[in-house]
Amino acid sequence: MKLTMKAIIRWELLCKKPFSKLDYDNEDDIISLFYVCSQPNIIESSLSEFKNDLKEDDLKRMIGDFERLTSLSAQFTAEPKKRPKTKETDPNEIKEPEPAYIKEIVPMLVMNGLDADFALNEMELYDLPLFTQAYDQKIKDALTAQRFWAYIQVSPHLQEGSTPESLCPFKWEIDEKEGQILQQAEEGTSIFKAFMNSNSKKTE
């Protein structure tokens, strides 16, 4: 059994939810996953027919294959990056972003140059963040270049000391800068507390 992007997209279309919401305790979710994985190229039977023909031994074998597949894939999975803290966000109330659909991400990557056959049939799930990060960086680089040339054109009319960043700061730059400032403030507070605690122990 191979968990391809094509199979995941089919699963999302069947179950009407993002793949990250797959419930391992939900029999329908798991059987639907095995159904799309068992027919990688052409759909030759319906989901209901697959369920009717599925034997208990086959289900146990598929579960074992899937558990092995996920355990092998887990060793390549990186820890998710933490969102930068900003002044607008209470660090204790950071909301998780809405789960994304693979059926929306993969076509976007293909339309931006990623080989369709590789994306649908060869790319592993743990490879996806690498390509989405590269796509994000490509967009950032393009916007940064556009801002630079816009800055060159209007620079004769700007005040001395102006920069492309001051002309048009991007949201990710603001978030990164505020995150760095808050991190420095937190580090300074922790150092101050450690200093005060060490002094209080000396005076006891």
C-alpha positions in Angstrom: 0.0 0.0 0.0 1.3 3.4 -1.0 -0.1 6.6 0.4 0.3 9.0 -2.6 -0.9 12.6 -2.9 -3.5 11.3 -5.4 -4.9 8.9 -2.9 -5.0 11.6 -0.2 -6.8 14.0 -2.5 -9.4 11.3 -3.3 -9.8 10.6 0.4 -10.5 14.3 1.1 -13.0 14.4 -1.7 -14.7 11.3 -0.3 -14.7 12.3 3.4 -15.3 16.0 2.9 -12.5 17.0 5.3 -8.8 17.7 5.3 -6.5 14.7 5.6 -5.1 16.1 8.9 -8.5 15.4 10.4 -8.3 11.6 9.7 -9.7 9.8 12.7 -7.8 6.6 13.3 -10.6 5.4 15.6 -13.2 6.0 12.9 -13.7 2.8 10.8 -15.2 4.7 7.8 -12.1 7.0 7.7 -9.7 4.1 7.7 -11.6 1.9 5.2 -12.0 4.9 2.9 -8.2 5.4 3.1 -7.5 1.8 2.3 -10.0 2.1 -0.6 -8.3 5.0 -2.3 -4.8 3.5 -1.7 -5.8 0.1 -3.2 -6.8 1.7 -6.5 -4.0 4.1 -7.3 -4.5 4.6 -11.0 -8.1 3.8 -12.2 -11.1 3.5 -9.9 -12.5 0.1 -10.7 -15.1 -0.3 -7.9 -17.2 1.9 -5.7 -16.5 2.5 -2.0 -19.6 0.4 -1.1 -18.4 -2.5 -3.3 -15.0 -2.3 -1.7 -16.5 -2.5 1.8 -18.7 -5.4 0.9 -15.7 -7.3 -0.6 -13.4 -6.5 2.2 -12.5 -9.5 4.4 -11.4 -9.3 8.0 -7.9 -10.8 7.1 -7.5 -8.2 4.4 -8.4 -5.4 6.8 -5.9 -6.6 9.4 -3.2 -6.8 6.7 -4.0 -3.3 5.5 -3.9 -1.9 9.0 -0.5 -3.6 9.6 0.8 -2.1 6.3 -0.5 1.3 7.2 1.0 1.2 10.7 4.4 0.3 9.2 4.1 3.0 6.6 3.4 5.7 9.1 6.2 4.5 11.4 8.7 4.7 8.6 7.4 8.1 7.5 7.5 9.5 11.0 11.3 9.4 11.1 11.4 12.0 8.3 8.8 14.3 9.8 10.1 17.6 11.1 8.7 19.4 14.2 6.3 22.1 13.1 7.6 25.7 13.3 6.3 27.8 16.1 4.4 30.9 15.1 6.2 34.1 16.1 4.7 36.0 19.0 3.5 39.5 18.1 2.1 42.4 20.1 -1.4 41.7 18.6 -1.3 38.1 19.8 -1.6 36.9 23.4 1.1 34.2 23.7 -1.3 32.2 25.9 -4.2 32.4 23.3 -2.4 31.6 20.0 -5.0 29.9 17.8 -4.0 27.0 15.6 -4.4 27.8 11.9 -7.3 26.2 10.0 -6.2 22.8 8.6 -5.3 22.9 5.0 -6.6 20.6 2.3 -4.0 18.6 0.3 -6.3 18.9 -2.7 -5.7 22.7 -2.7 -2.0 22.6 -2.0 -0.8 20.1 -4.6 -2.6 21.7 -7.6 -1.1 25.1 -6.5 2.4 23.6 -6.5 1.8 21.9 -9.9 0.5 25.1 -11.5 3.7 26.8 -10.2 6.0 24.3 -12.0 6.2 21.1 -9.9 6.0 18.0 -12.1 2.4 16.7 -11.9 3.3 13.0 -12.1 5.8 13.4 -9.3 3.5 15.5 -7.2 0.5 13.1 -7.5 2.3 9.7 -7.6 5.8 9.9 -6.2 5.9 12.7 -3.6 5.6 11.5 0.0 3.5 13.3 2.6 6.6 14.3 4.5 8.0 15.9 1.4 5.1 18.3 1.1 6.3 20.9 3.7 9.6 21.2 1.8 7.9 22.2 -1.4 5.4 24.5 0.2 8.2 26.3 2.1 10.1 26.6 -1.2 6.9 28.0 -2.8 6.4 30.5 0.0 10.0 31.6 -0.3 9.6 32.0 -4.1 6.6 34.3 -3.5 8.5 36.3 -0.9 11.5 36.7 -3.1 9.3 37.9 -6.0 7.5 40.4 -3.9 10.8 41.7 -2.4 12.2 42.2 -5.9 9.1 44.1 -7.0 9.3 46.3 -3.9 13.0 47.0 -4.6 12.4 48.2 -8.1 9.4 50.3 -7.0 11.7 51.8 -4.4 14.4 52.6 -7.0 11.7 54.4 -9.1 10.4 56.6 -6.3 13.7 57.0 -4.3 14.3 60.6 -5.7 11.1 61.6 -3.9 11.7 59.9 -0.6 13.3 61.3 2.6 16.9 60.6 3.2 17.4 57.3 5.1 14.3 55.6 3.6 14.6 51.9 2.8 12.5 49.5 0.8 11.3 48.0 4.1 10.1 51.4 5.4 8.4 52.1 2.1 6.4 48.9 2.1 6.9 46.5 5.0 5.5 43.0 4.5 3.5 41.3 7.2 6.0 38.5 7.6 8.7 41.1 8.2 6.6 42.9 10.8 5.8 39.6 12.6 9.4 38.5 12.6 10.6 41.8 13.9 8.0 41.9 16.7 8.7 38.3 17.5 12.4 39.1 17.9 11.6 42.1 20.1 9.3 40.1 22.3 11.8 37.2 22.6 14.6 39.7 23.6 12.2 41.2 26.2 11.4 37.7 27.6 15.1 36.8 27.7 15.9 40.1 29.5 13.1 39.4 32.0 14.3 35.9 32.7 17.9 37.2 33.2 16.7 39.9 35.6 14.6 37.4 37.6 17.6 35.0 37.8 19.8 37.9 38.9 17.3 39.0 41.6 16.9 35.4 42.8 20.6 34.9 43.1 21.0 38.2 45.1 18.1 37.3 47.5 19.8 34.0 48.3 23.1 35.8 49.1 21.3 38.1 51.6 19.6 35.3 53.4 
